[in-house]
Amino acid sequence: MKDVLDELAATRRAMGKRNLPAGEAYTIELRRRYRAPVDAVWDALTSPDRLPRWLQPITGDLHPGGRFELASGEYGDILHCDPPQSLKVSWLYGPDARPGSSEVEVHLSPGPADDTDFELIHTATLDDPLLPTYGPGAGGVGWDLALRNLTHLFAGTTPPEPHEFIRHSAAAWGRAHLAAGGDPHHVAAAVEATTAFYSSGDAS
């Protein structure tokens, strides 16, 4: 349990707002520090051989302007790439996804002792059908799981069974939702729904 709480505490979470080409959007923001140099973190984020070890198997043209697809069905275009500092992609799912409705960006900067400060921002339009039911945990828990896997990749260890991690991650996103002004009753229901979804085995 201590390892679960320590891993979750390593990430700062926030929910905000900004605009996308498709309209007004919300953001989920994750910031943390990795015990690895910037070049190593960048390689883990962009190498087709390493991405499956913490995210998903990936296919496509992994160059600026290229299109990618993950084994789990997410797909998009590489919108910006500035090695080894920043990466921005569109992040869509399903045949009816609207262009310009969801983007993910990552920023890396050197930290102390050859560590890396890591920031991930996922922006999606407010008409995202998952938002009313799951709140920011819809994507937030998934990203928490991915960043947990990335921690173990750098440590050379195997992630343990994620059930407790999912439960505490959903609660952490509930706190971020409250801090952003979410209604307490809606937040509580969203945390419960998010926990049930990710614990079902469909997404973990």
C-alpha positions in Angstrom: 0.0 0.0 0.0 2.8 2.4 0.8 4.3 2.0 -2.7 0.9 2.7 -4.2 0.5 5.9 -2.2 4.1 7.0 -2.8 3.7 6.6 -6.6 0.4 8.5 -6.6 1.9 11.3 -4.4 4.8 11.7 -6.9 2.3 13.2 -9.4 0.6 16.6 -9.1 -2.9 16.6 -10.7 -5.0 19.5 -11.9 -8.1 20.2 -14.0 -8.4 23.4 -16.1 -9.9 24.9 -19.2 -8.6 26.1 -22.6 -9.8 26.2 -26.2 -9.3 23.8 -29.0 -10.0 24.2 -32.7 -13.3 22.2 -32.1 -14.4 24.4 -29.2 -14.2 25.1 -25.5 -12.3 22.3 -23.7 -11.1 21.0 -20.3 -7.6 19.9 -19.4 -6.2 17.2 -17.2 -2.7 18.0 -16.1 -0.1 15.7 -14.6 3.3 16.8 -13.4 6.0 14.7 -11.8 9.8 14.0 -11.7 11.5 10.9 -13.1 14.8 9.5 -12.0 16.2 9.4 -15.5 17.9 12.0 -17.8 15.8 13.9 -20.3 17.2 12.0 -23.3 16.2 8.7 -21.7 12.7 9.9 -20.9 12.3 11.3 -24.5 13.4 7.9 -25.9 10.8 6.1 -23.8 8.1 8.5 -25.1 9.0 8.3 -28.8 10.6 4.9 -29.5 8.3 2.4 -31.1 10.3 -0.4 -29.3 9.9 1.2 -25.9 6.3 2.6 -26.1 4.7 -0.8 -25.7 6.5 -1.4 -22.4 4.6 1.4 -20.7 1.8 2.5 -23.0 0.6 0.4 -25.9 2.0 -1.1 -29.1 2.1 1.6 -31.8 2.1 1.7 -35.6 2.3 4.5 -38.1 4.6 7.3 -39.2 6.3 8.6 -36.0 7.5 11.8 -37.5 6.1 15.4 -37.5 3.0 15.4 -39.6 2.7 11.6 -39.4 -0.2 9.6 -38.1 -0.1 6.9 -35.4 -2.4 4.3 -34.0 -2.3 2.5 -30.7 -3.3 -1.1 -30.2 -6.0 0.1 -27.8 -7.6 2.1 -30.7 -6.5 5.7 -30.0 -5.1 7.4 -33.0 -3.9 10.8 -34.1 -1.4 13.1 -35.9 1.9 14.3 -34.6 1.3 18.0 -34.5 4.6 19.2 -33.0 7.9 17.6 -32.1 10.9 19.4 -30.5 13.3 16.7 -29.3 13.9 16.2 -26.4 11.7 18.9 -24.9 8.1 18.8 -26.2 5.7 16.7 -28.2 2.1 17.4 -29.1 -0.3 15.0 -30.8 -4.0 14.8 -31.6 -5.6 12.0 -29.5 -8.8 10.6 -31.0 -10.9 7.4 -30.5 -13.5 5.9 -32.8 -14.7 6.7 -36.3 -16.9 9.6 -35.2 -14.2 11.5 -33.3 -14.0 15.1 -34.5 -10.7 16.5 -35.6 -9.4 19.2 -33.2 -11.4 17.8 -30.2 -8.7 16.1 -28.2 -4.9 16.7 -27.9 -2.1 15.5 -25.7 1.1 17.4 -25.1 4.2 16.5 -23.1 7.0 18.8 -21.9 10.3 17.7 -20.5 12.9 19.8 -18.7 16.1 18.9 -16.8 15.7 18.5 -13.0 18.2 18.2 -10.3 20.7 15.3 -10.2 20.1 14.4 -13.8 16.4 13.8 -13.2 13.6 14.9 -15.6 10.7 17.2 -14.8 7.7 15.8 -16.7 4.4 17.5 -17.6 1.5 15.9 -19.5 -1.6 17.9 -20.5 -4.6 16.2 -22.1 -7.1 18.6 -23.5 -10.6 17.5 -24.7 -13.7 19.4 -25.6 -16.4 19.9 -23.0 -18.9 17.8 -25.1 -16.7 14.7 -24.5 -19.4 12.1 -23.7 -17.3 10.6 -20.9 -17.0 13.8 -18.9 -20.4 13.9 -17.3 -20.2 10.3 -16.0 -16.5 10.0 -15.1 -15.2 13.5 -14.7 -11.4 14.0 -15.2 -10.8 10.5 -14.0 -12.0 9.3 -17.4 -8.6 10.0 -18.9 -6.7 10.8 -15.7 -6.7 7.3 -14.2 -5.5 5.9 -17.6 -2.6 8.4 -17.6 -1.8 7.6 -14.0 -1.5 3.9 -14.9 0.7 4.7 -17.9 3.0 7.0 -15.9 3.2 4.3 -13.2 4.3 1.8 -15.9 6.9 4.4 -17.0 8.3 4.6 -13.5 8.7 0.8 -13.4 10.3 0.9 -16.9 13.1 3.3 -15.6 13.5 1.2 -12.4 13.7 -2.1 -14.3 10.8 -3.5 -12.2 7.4 -5.0 -13.0 4.3 -3.1 -11.9 2.1 -5.0 -9.3 -1.6 -5.7 -9.8 -3.3 -2.3 -10.2 -6.5 -2.6 -8.2 -5.5 -0.5 -5.2 -3.7 1.9 -7.4 -6.9 2.5 -9.5 -9.0 3.1 -6.5 -6.6 5.7 -5.1 -6.0 7.3 -8.5 -9.8 7.8 -9.0 -10.0 9.5 -5.6 -7.0 11.7 -6.4 -8.7 12.9 -9.6 -11.9 13.5 -7.5 -9.9 15.9 -5.3 -8.5 17.6 -8.4 -12.1 17.9 -9.7 -13.3 19.4 -6.4 -10.4 21.9 -6.5 -11.5 23.0 -9.9 -15.0 23.8 -8.6 -16.8 20.5 -9.2 -20.1 19.8 -7.5 -19.3 17.4 -4.5 -22.2 15.1 -5.4 -21.2 14.9 -9.0 -17.6 14.3 -8.0 -18.5 11.5 -5.7 -20.5 9.7 -8.3 -17.8 10.3 -10.9 -15.1 8.7 -8.6 -17.3 5.7 -8.0 -18.0 5.3 -11.8 -14.4 5.7 -12.7 -13.2 3.2 -10.1 -15.8 0.6 -11.3 -14.8 1.1 -15.0 -11.1 0.8 -14.5 -11.4 -2.1 -12.0 -13.6 -4.1 -14.4 -10.5 -5.2 -16.4 -11.6 -3.4 -19.5 -9.1 -0.6 -19.1 -6.4 -1.7 -16.7 
